[in-house]
Amino acid sequence: MDKVERIGVSLDKSLLAEFDSLIAKQGYESRSEAIRDLVRQRLSSESLLNAKANAVAAVCLVYDHHATMVPQKLIDLQHSHLLQAISSLHVHLDRHDCLEVIVLRGPVGRINKVAEGLLSMKGVKLGKINLVALDPSTKS
């Protein structure tokens, strides 16, 4: 850490007890680290509201690999957005279904546009976008 500044926080005893129980289950060694993580999560969530903010996303898709051209369409879409698609993982789930995880990087607005294109493809059964804001000093 660059510089640490100590602060005081007042909490209701029952709220603090619940918080202590939660962070103990999660393996935190201190309240301070748990609070730092909560602050980071909130700042990240706020950053994701800005379409120009840099982020990474894991786009998870379950699709029937027998569906018309879905695998080829997924590959084509990734190649047409080469600067944003930085990795992918393909898993065979059963005789029909596959899981594809595509990692995208770039501005939140562009990631959402590409991800929504993936999720709306015919043959995709389920999908989810998990966005994480990048530190502003991280270049995409």
MODELLER restraints for C-alpha pairs under 7 A, 6 or more apart:
rsr = mdl.restraints
at = mdl.atoms
rsr.add(forms.Gaussian(group=physical.xy_distance, feature=features.Distance(at['CA:23:A'], at['CA:34:A']), mean=6.70, stdev=0.5))
rsr.add(forms.Gaussian(group=physical.xy_distance, feature=features.Distance(at['CA:28:A'], at['CA:34:A']), mean=6.33, stdev=0.5))
rsr.add(forms.Gaussian(group=physical.xy_distance, feature=features.Distance(at['CA:44:A'], at['CA:132:A']), mean=6.96, stdev=0.5))
rsr.add(forms.Gaussian(group=physical.xy_distance, feature=features.Distance(at['CA:44:A'], at['CA:133:A']), mean=5.29, stdev=0.5))
rsr.add(forms.Gaussian(group=physical.xy_distance, feature=features.Distance(at['CA:47:A'], at['CA:53:A']), mean=6.38, stdev=0.5))
rsr.add(forms.Gaussian(group=physical.xy_distance, feature=features.Distance(at['CA:47:A'], at['CA:133:A']), mean=6.44, stdev=0.5))
rsr.add(forms.Gaussian(group=physical.xy_distance, feature=features.Distance(at['CA:48:A'], at['CA:108:A']), mean=6.53, stdev=0.5))
rsr.add(forms.Gaussian(group=physical.xy_distance, feature=features.Distance(at['CA:48:A'], at['CA:133:A']), mean=6.02, stdev=0.5))
rsr.add(forms.Gaussian(group=physical.xy_distance, feature=features.Distance(at['CA:51:A'], at['CA:107:A']), mean=6.29, stdev=0.5))
rsr.add(forms.Gaussian(group=physical.xy_distance, feature=features.Distance(at['CA:51:A'], at['CA:108:A']), mean=4.78, stdev=0.5))
rsr.add(forms.Gaussian(group=physical.xy_distance, feature=features.Distance(at['CA:51:A'], at['CA:109:A']), mean=4.23, stdev=0.5))
rsr.add(forms.Gaussian(group=physical.xy_distance, feature=features.Distance(at['CA:52:A'], at['CA:107:A']), mean=4.91, stdev=0.5))
rsr.add(forms.Gaussian(group=physical.xy_distance, feature=features.Distance(at['CA:52:A'], at['CA:108:A']), mean=5.90, stdev=0.5))
rsr.add(forms.Gaussian(group=physical.xy_distance, feature=features.Distance(at['CA:52:A'], at['CA:109:A']), mean=6.32, stdev=0.5))
rsr.add(forms.Gaussian(group=physical.xy_distance, feature=features.Distance(at['CA:53:A'], at['CA:107:A']), mean=5.24, stdev=0.5))
rsr.add(forms.Gaussian(group=physical.xy_distance, feature=features.Distance(at['CA:53:A'], at['CA:108:A']), mean=5.69, stdev=0.5))
rsr.add(forms.Gaussian(group=physical.xy_distance, feature=features.Distance(at['CA:54:A'], at['CA:106:A']), mean=5.25, stdev=0.5))
rsr.add(forms.Gaussian(group=physical.xy_distance, feature=features.Distance(at['CA:54:A'], at['CA:107:A']), mean=4.49, stdev=0.5))
rsr.add(forms.Gaussian(group=physical.xy_distance, feature=features.Distance(at['CA:54:A'], at['CA:108:A']), mean=6.05, stdev=0.5))
rsr.add(forms.Gaussian(group=physical.xy_distance, feature=features.Distance(at['CA:54:A'], at['CA:133:A']), mean=6.13, stdev=0.5))
rsr.add(forms.Gaussian(group=physical.xy_distance, feature=features.Distance(at['CA:54:A'], at['CA:134:A']), mean=5.53, stdev=0.5))
rsr.add(forms.Gaussian(group=physical.xy_distance, feature=features.Distance(at['CA:54:A'], at['CA:140:A']), mean=6.75, stdev=0.5))
rsr.add(forms.Gaussian(group=physical.xy_distance, feature=features.Distance(at['CA:55:A'], at['CA:105:A']), mean=5.85, stdev=0.5))
rsr.add(forms.Gaussian(group=physical.xy_distance, feature=features.Distance(at['CA:55:A'], at['CA:106:A']), mean=5.62, stdev=0.5))
rsr.add(forms.Gaussian(group=physical.xy_distance, feature=features.Distance(at['CA:55:A'], at['CA:107:A']), mean=6.04, stdev=0.5))
rsr.add(forms.Gaussian(group=physical.xy_distance, feature=features.Distance(at['CA:55:A'], at['CA:108:A']), mean=5.85, stdev=0.5))
rsr.add(forms.Gaussian(group=physical.xy_distance, feature=features.Distance(at['CA:55:A'], at['CA:131:A']), mean=6.65, stdev=0.5))
rsr.add(forms.Gaussian(group=physical.xy_distance, feature=features.Distance(at['CA:55:A'], at['CA:132:A']), mean=5.51, stdev=0.5))
rsr.add(forms.Gaussian(group=physical.xy_distance, feature=features.Distance(at['CA:55:A'], at['CA:133:A']), mean=4.22, stdev=0.5))
rsr.add(forms.Gaussian(group=physical.xy_distance, feature=features.Distance(at['CA:55:A'], at['CA:134:A']), mean=4.83, stdev=0.5))
rsr.add(forms.Gaussian(group=physical.xy_distance, feature=features.Distance(at['CA:56:A'], at['CA:103:A']), mean=6.94, stdev=0.5))
rsr.add(forms.Gaussian(group=physical.xy_distance, feature=features.Distance(at['CA:56:A'], at['CA:104:A']), mean=5.54, stdev=0.5))
rsr.add(forms.Gaussian(group=physical.xy_distance, feature=features.Distance(at['CA:56:A'], at['CA:105:A']), mean=4.38, stdev=0.5))
rsr.add(forms.Gaussian(group=physical.xy_distance, feature=features.Distance(at['CA:56:A'], at['CA:106:A']), mean=6.56, stdev=0.5))
rsr.add(forms.Gaussian(group=physical.xy_distance, feature=features.Distance(at['CA:56:A'], at['CA:131:A']), mean=5.87, stdev=0.5))
rsr.add(forms.Gaussian(group=physical.xy_distance, feature=features.Distance(at['CA:56:A'], at['CA:132:A']), mean=5.44, stdev=0.5))
rsr.add(forms.Gaussian(group=physical.xy_distance, feature=features.Distance(at['CA:56:A'], at['CA:133:A']), mean=6.51, stdev=0.5))
rsr.add(forms.Gaussian(group=physical.xy_distance, feature=features.Distance(at['CA:56:A'], at['CA:134:A']), mean=6.94, stdev=0.5))
rsr.add(forms.Gaussian(group=physical.xy_distance, feature=features.Distance(at['CA:57:A'], at['CA:103:A']), mean=5.54, stdev=0.5))
rsr.add(forms.Gaussian(group=physical.xy_distance, feature=features.Distance(at['CA:57:A'], at['CA:104:A']), mean=5.15, stdev=0.5))
rsr.add(forms.Gaussian(group=physical.xy_distance, feature=features.Distance(at['CA:57:A'], at['CA:105:A']), mean=6.48, stdev=0.5))
rsr.add(forms.Gaussian(group=physical.xy_distance, feature=features.Distance(at['CA:57:A'], at['CA:129:A']), mean=6.53, stdev=0.5))
rsr.add(forms.Gaussian(group=physical.xy_distance, feature=features.Distance(at['CA:57:A'], at['CA:130:A']), mean=5.30, stdev=0.5))
rsr.add(forms.Gaussian(group=physical.xy_distance, feature=features.Distance(at['CA:57:A'], at['CA:131:A']), mean=4.31, stdev=0.5))
rsr.add(forms.Gaussian(group=physical.xy_distance, feature=features.Distance(at['CA:57:A'], at['CA:132:A']), mean=6.12, stdev=0.5))
rsr.add(forms.Gaussian(group=physical.xy_distance, feature=features.Distance(at['CA:58:A'], at['CA:101:A']), mean=6.27, stdev=0.5))
rsr.add(forms.Gaussian(group=physical.xy_distance, feature=features.Distance(at['CA:58:A'], at['CA:102:A']), mean=5.69, stdev=0.5))
rsr.add(forms.Gaussian(group=physical.xy_distance, feature=features.Distance(at['CA:58:A'], at['CA:103:A']), mean=4.61, stdev=0.5))
rsr.add(forms.Gaussian(group=physical.xy_distance, feature=features.Distance(at['CA:58:A'], at['CA:104:A']), mean=6.54, stdev=0.5))
rsr.add(forms.Gaussian(group=physical.xy_distance, feature=features.Distance(at['CA:58:A'], at['CA:129:A']), mean=6.01, stdev=0.5))
rsr.add(forms.Gaussian(group=physical.xy_distance, feature=features.Distance(at['CA:58:A'], at['CA:130:A']), mean=5.28, stdev=0.5))
rsr.add(forms.Gaussian(group=physical.xy_distance, feature=features.Distance(at['CA:58:A'], at['CA:131:A']), mean=6.75, stdev=0.5))
rsr.add(forms.Gaussian(group=physical.xy_distance, feature=features.Distance(at['CA:59:A'], at['CA:101:A']), mean=5.48, stdev=0.5))
rsr.add(forms.Gaussian(group=physical.xy_distance, feature=features.Distance(at['CA:59:A'], at['CA:102:A']), mean=5.13, stdev=0.5))
rsr.add(forms.Gaussian(group=physical.xy_distance, feature=features.Distance(at['CA:59:A'], at['CA:103:A']), mean=6.30, stdev=0.5))
rsr.add(forms.Gaussian(group=physical.xy_distance, feature=features.Distance(at['CA:59:A'], at['CA:115:A']), mean=6.48, stdev=0.5))
rsr.add(forms.Gaussian(group=physical.xy_distance, feature=features.Distance(at['CA:59:A'], at['CA:128:A']), mean=5.79, stdev=0.5))
rsr.add(forms.Gaussian(group=physical.xy_distance, feature=features.Distance(at['CA:59:A'], at['CA:129:A']), mean=4.59, stdev=0.5))
rsr.add(forms.Gaussian(group=physical.xy_distance, feature=features.Distance(at['CA:59:A'], at['CA:130:A']), mean=6.38, stdev=0.5))
rsr.add(forms.Gaussian(group=physical.xy_distance, feature=features.Distance(at['CA:60:A'], at['CA:99:A']), mean=6.95, stdev=0.5))
rsr.add(forms.Gaussian(group=physical.xy_distance, feature=features.Distance(at['CA:60:A'], at['CA:100:A']), mean=5.80, stdev=0.5))
rsr.add(forms.Gaussian(group=physical.xy_distance, feature=features.Distance(at['CA:60:A'], at['CA:101:A']), mean=4.52, stdev=0.5))
rsr.add(forms.Gaussian(group=physical.xy_distance, feature=features.Distance(at['CA:60:A'], at['CA:102:A']), mean=6.61, stdev=0.5))
rsr.add(forms.Gaussian(group=physical.xy_distance, feature=features.Distance(at['CA:60:A'], at['CA:127:A']), mean=5.34, stdev=0.5))
rsr.add(forms.Gaussian(group=physical.xy_distance, feature=features.Distance(at['CA:60:A'], at['CA:128:A']), mean=5.30, stdev=0.5))
rsr.add(forms.Gaussian(group=physical.xy_distance, feature=features.Distance(at['CA:60:A'], at['CA:129:A']), mean=6.54, stdev=0.5))
rsr.add(forms.Gaussian(group=physical.xy_distance, feature=features.Distance(at['CA:61:A'], at['CA:99:A']), mean=5.57, stdev=0.5))
rsr.add(forms.Gaussian(group=physical.xy_distance, feature=features.Distance(at['CA:61:A'], at['CA:100:A']), mean=5.15, stdev=0.5))
rsr.add(forms.Gaussian(group=physical.xy_distance, feature=features.Distance(at['CA:61:A'], at['CA:101:A']), mean=6.40, stdev=0.5))
rsr.add(forms.Gaussian(group=physical.xy_distance, feature=features.Distance(at['CA:61:A'], at['CA:119:A']), mean=6.96, stdev=0.5))
rsr.add(forms.Gaussian(group=physical.xy_distance, feature=features.Distance(at['CA:61:A'], at['CA:124:A']), mean=6.60, stdev=0.5))
rsr.add(forms.Gaussian(group=physical.xy_distance, feature=features.Distance(at['CA:61:A'], at['CA:126:A']), mean=5.74, stdev=0.5))
rsr.add(forms.Gaussian(group=physical.xy_distance, feature=features.Distance(at['CA:61:A'], at['CA:127:A']), mean=4.36, stdev=0.5))
rsr.add(forms.Gaussian(group=physical.xy_distance, feature=features.Distance(at['CA:61:A'], at['CA:128:A']), mean=6.79, stdev=0.5))
rsr.add(forms.Gaussian(group=physical.xy_distance, feature=features.Distance(at['CA:62:A'], at['CA:97:A']), mean=6.52, stdev=0.5))
rsr.add(forms.Gaussian(group=physical.xy_distance, feature=features.Distance(at['CA:62:A'], at['CA:98:A']), mean=5.60, stdev=0.5))
rsr.add(forms.Gaussian(group=physical.xy_distance, feature=features.Distance(at['CA:62:A'], at['CA:99:A']), mean=4.58, stdev=0.5))
rsr.add(forms.Gaussian(group=physical.xy_distance, feature=features.Distance(at['CA:62:A'], at['CA:100:A']), mean=6.49, stdev=0.5))
rsr.add(forms.Gaussian(group=physical.xy_distance, feature=features.Distance(at['CA:62:A'], at['CA:124:A']), mean=5.97, stdev=0.5))
rsr.add(forms.Gaussian(group=physical.xy_distance, feature=features.Distance(at['CA:62:A'], at['CA:125:A']), mean=5.59, stdev=0.5))
rsr.add(forms.Gaussian(group=physical.xy_distance, feature=features.Distance(at['CA:62:A'], at['CA:126:A']), mean=5.14, stdev=0.5))
rsr.add(forms.Gaussian(group=physical.xy_distance, feature=features.Distance(at['CA:62:A'], at['CA:127:A']), mean=6.30, stdev=0.5))
rsr.add(forms.Gaussian(group=physical.xy_distance, feature=features.Distance(at['CA:63:A'], at['CA:97:A']), mean=5.41, stdev=0.5))
rsr.add(forms.Gaussian(group=physical.xy_distance, feature=features.Distance(at['CA:63:A'], at['CA:98:A']), mean=5.52, stdev=0.5))
rsr.add(forms.Gaussian(group=physical.xy_distance, feature=features.Distance(at['CA:63:A'], at['CA:99:A']), mean=6.68, stdev=0.5))
rsr.add(forms.Gaussian(group=physical.xy_distance, feature=features.Distance(at['CA:63:A'], at['CA:123:A']), mean=5.78, stdev=0.5))
rsr.add(forms.Gaussian(group=physical.xy_distance, feature=features.Distance(at['CA:63:A'], at['CA:124:A']), mean=4.36, stdev=0.5))
rsr.add(forms.Gaussian(group=physical.xy_distance, feature=features.Distance(at['CA:63:A'], at['CA:125:A']), mean=5.16, stdev=0.5))
rsr.add(forms.Gaussian(group=physical.xy_distance, feature=features.Distance(at['CA:64:A'], at['CA:96:A']), mean=5.19, stdev=0.5))
rsr.add(forms.Gaussian(group=physical.xy_distance, feature=features.Distance(at['CA:64:A'], at['CA:97:A']), mean=4.46, stdev=0.5))
rsr.add(forms.Gaussian(group=physical.xy_distance, feature=features.Distance(at['CA:64:A'], at['CA:98:A']), mean=6.31, stdev=0.5))
rsr.add(forms.Gaussian(group=physical.xy_distance, feature=features.Distance(at['CA:64:A'], at['CA:123:A']), mean=6.16, stdev=0.5))
rsr.add(forms.Gaussian(group=physical.xy_distance, feature=features.Distance(at['CA:64:A'], at['CA:124:A']), mean=6.96, stdev=0.5))
rsr.add(forms.Gaussian(group=physical.xy_distance, feature=features.Distance(at['CA:65:A'], at['CA:71:A']), mean=6.62, stdev=0.5))
rsr.add(forms.Gaussian(group=physical.xy_distance, feature=features.Distance(at['CA:65:A'], at['CA:96:A']), mean=5.93, stdev=0.5))
rsr.add(forms.Gaussian(group=physical.xy_distance, feature=features.Distance(at['CA:65:A'], at['CA:97:A']), mean=5.96, stdev=0.5))
rsr.add(forms.Gaussian(group=physical.xy_distance, feature=features.Distance(at['CA:65:A'], at['CA:98:A']), mean=6.29, stdev=0.5))
rsr.add(forms.Gaussian(group=physical.xy_distance, feature=features.Distance(at['CA:66:A'], at['CA:96:A']), mean=6.60, stdev=0.5))
rsr.add(forms.Gaussian(group=physical.xy_distance, feature=features.Distance(at['CA:67:A'], at['CA:123:A']), mean=5.35, stdev=0.5))
rsr.add(forms.Gaussian(group=physical.xy_distance, feature=features.Distance(at['CA:70:A'], at['CA:123:A']), mean=6.40, stdev=0.5))
rsr.add(forms.Gaussian(group=physical.xy_distance, feature=features.Distance(at['CA:78:A'], at['CA:85:A']), mean=5.64, stdev=0.5))
rsr.add(forms.Gaussian(group=physical.xy_distance, feature=features.Distance(at['CA:84:A'], at['CA:104:A']), mean=4.87, stdev=0.5))
rsr.add(forms.Gaussian(group=physical.xy_distance, feature=features.Distance(at['CA:84:A'], at['CA:105:A']), mean=4.71, stdev=0.5))
rsr.add(forms.Gaussian(group=physical.xy_distance, feature=features.Distance(at['CA:84:A'], at['CA:106:A']), mean=5.82, stdev=0.5))
rsr.add(forms.Gaussian(group=physical.xy_distance, feature=features.Distance(at['CA:85:A'], at['CA:102:A']), mean=6.79, stdev=0.5))
rsr.add(forms.Gaussian(group=physical.xy_distance, feature=features.Distance(at['CA:85:A'], at['CA:103:A']), mean=5.76, stdev=0.5))
rsr.add(forms.Gaussian(group=physical.xy_distance, feature=features.Distance(at['CA:85:A'], at['CA:104:A']), mean=4.45, stdev=0.5))
rsr.add(forms.Gaussian(group=physical.xy_distance, feature=features.Distance(at['CA:85:A'], at['CA:105:A']), mean=6.51, stdev=0.5))
rsr.add(forms.Gaussian(group=physical.xy_distance, feature=features.Distance(at['CA:86:A'], at['CA:103:A']), mean=5.69, stdev=0.5))
rsr.add(forms.Gaussian(group=physical.xy_distance, feature=features.Distance(at['CA:86:A'], at['CA:104:A']), mean=5.78, stdev=0.5))
rsr.add(forms.Gaussian(group=physical.xy_distance, feature=features.Distance(at['CA:86:A'], at['CA:105:A']), mean=6.78, stdev=0.5))
rsr.add(forms.Gaussian(group=physical.xy_distance, feature=features.Distance(at['CA:87:A'], at['CA:102:A']), mean=5.93, stdev=0.5))
rsr.add(forms.Gaussian(group=physical.xy_distance, feature=features.Distance(at['CA:87:A'], at['CA:103:A']), mean=5.13, stdev=0.5))
rsr.add(forms.Gaussian(group=physical.xy_distance, feature=features.Distance(at['CA:88:A'], at['CA:100:A']), mean=6.96, stdev=0.5))
rsr.add(forms.Gaussian(group=physical.xy_distance, feature=features.Distance(at['CA:88:A'], at['CA:101:A']), mean=5.40, stdev=0.5))
rsr.add(forms.Gaussian(group=physical.xy_distance, feature=features.Distance(at['CA:88:A'], at['CA:102:A']), mean=4.28, stdev=0.5))
rsr.add(forms.Gaussian(group=physical.xy_distance, feature=features.Distance(at['CA:88:A'], at['CA:103:A']), mean=5.97, stdev=0.5))
rsr.add(forms.Gaussian(group=physical.xy_distance, feature=features.Distance(at['CA:89:A'], at['CA:100:A']), mean=5.64, stdev=0.5))
rsr.add(forms.Gaussian(group=physical.xy_distance, feature=features.Distance(at['CA:89:A'], at['CA:101:A']), mean=5.05, stdev=0.5))
rsr.add(forms.Gaussian(group=physical.xy_distance, feature=features.Distance(at['CA:89:A'], at['CA:102:A']), mean=6.53, stdev=0.5))
rsr.add(forms.Gaussian(group=physical.xy_distance, feature=features.Distance(at['CA:90:A'], at['CA:99:A']), mean=5.83, stdev=0.5))
rsr.add(forms.Gaussian(group=physical.xy_distance, feature=features.Distance(at['CA:90:A'], at['CA:100:A']), mean=4.67, stdev=0.5))
rsr.add(forms.Gaussian(group=physical.xy_distance, feature=features.Distance(at['CA:90:A'], at['CA:101:A']), mean=6.61, stdev=0.5))
rsr.add(forms.Gaussian(group=physical.xy_distance, feature=features.Distance(at['CA:91:A'], at['CA:98:A']), mean=5.62, stdev=0.5))
rsr.add(forms.Gaussian(group=physical.xy_distance, feature=features.Distance(at['CA:91:A'], at['CA:99:A']), mean=5.05, stdev=0.5))
rsr.add(forms.Gaussian(group=physical.xy_distance, feature=features.Distance(at['CA:91:A'], at['CA:100:A']), mean=6.45, stdev=0.5))
rsr.add(forms.Gaussian(group=physical.xy_distance, feature=features.Distance(at['CA:92:A'], at['CA:98:A']), mean=4.57, stdev=0.5))
rsr.add(forms.Gaussian(group=physical.xy_distance, feature=features.Distance(at['CA:92:A'], at['CA:99:A']), mean=6.44, stdev=0.5))
rsr.add(forms.Gaussian(group=physical.xy_distance, feature=features.Distance(at['CA:93:A'], at['CA:99:A']), mean=6.66, stdev=0.5))
rsr.add(forms.Gaussian(group=physical.xy_distance, feature=features.Distance(at['CA:104:A'], at['CA:111:A']), mean=6.41, stdev=0.5))
rsr.add(forms.Gaussian(group=physical.xy_distance, feature=features.Distance(at['CA:105:A'], at['CA:111:A']), mean=6.83, stdev=0.5))
rsr.add(forms.Gaussian(group=physical.xy_distance, feature=features.Distance(at['CA:105:A'], at['CA:140:A']), mean=6.51, stdev=0.5))
rsr.add(forms.Gaussian(group=physical.xy_distance, feature=features.Distance(at['CA:106:A'], at['CA:140:A']), mean=5.54, stdev=0.5))
rsr.add(forms.Gaussian(group=physical.xy_distance, feature=features.Distance(at['CA:115:A'], at['CA:129:A']), mean=6.89, stdev=0.5))
rsr.add(forms.Gaussian(group=physical.xy_distance, feature=features.Distance(at['CA:119:A'], at['CA:127:A']), mean=5.70, stdev=0.5))
